Amino acid sequence: MGRRAIAVKETAADSIAEVAWYIESKGLIVTAEHFADEVYDYLIKLADSRRTHAICREPERALLGYKCISYKKKYTIVFIETEE
């Protein structure tokens, strides 16, 4: 099975950490850790090169060639998909 390289930008990692911190601030420490782990596991699944994803619906992102995928119907993951 072919795998793509996954690089998570610092801004994305900061956003994941902010959501996890918010969950933790509500007293749900284990849930916050579980959320962050699930997000990163989901990002790793995007490395499967046998699967392609749709271009974003937003015109600005579509013009730049970004791909979008929904995560838990609440978050949108925006990424660039290349052959290499």
FENNORWO-V78023 format. One record per pair of residues at least 6 apart in sequence whose ideal C-beta (glycine too) atoms are under 6 Angstrom apart, sorted by the first residue. I is the first residue (numbers start at 1). J is the second residue. D is the distance in whole Angstrom. If there is no record, write none. Layout:
BEGIN
i->[I	I]
j->[J	J]
d->[D	D]
END
This chain:
BEGIN
i->[2	3	4	4	6	6	16	16	20	20	20	23	23	23	24	53	53	55	56	56	56	66	67	67	68	68	69	70	71]
j->[49	47	47	49	43	47	36	39	32	35	36	31	32	35	32	67	69	62	62	66	68	78	79	81	76	78	77	76	77]
d->[4	5	5	5	6	5	6	5	4	5	4	5	4	6	4	4	5	5	5	5	4	5	6	5	6	5	5	6	5]
END
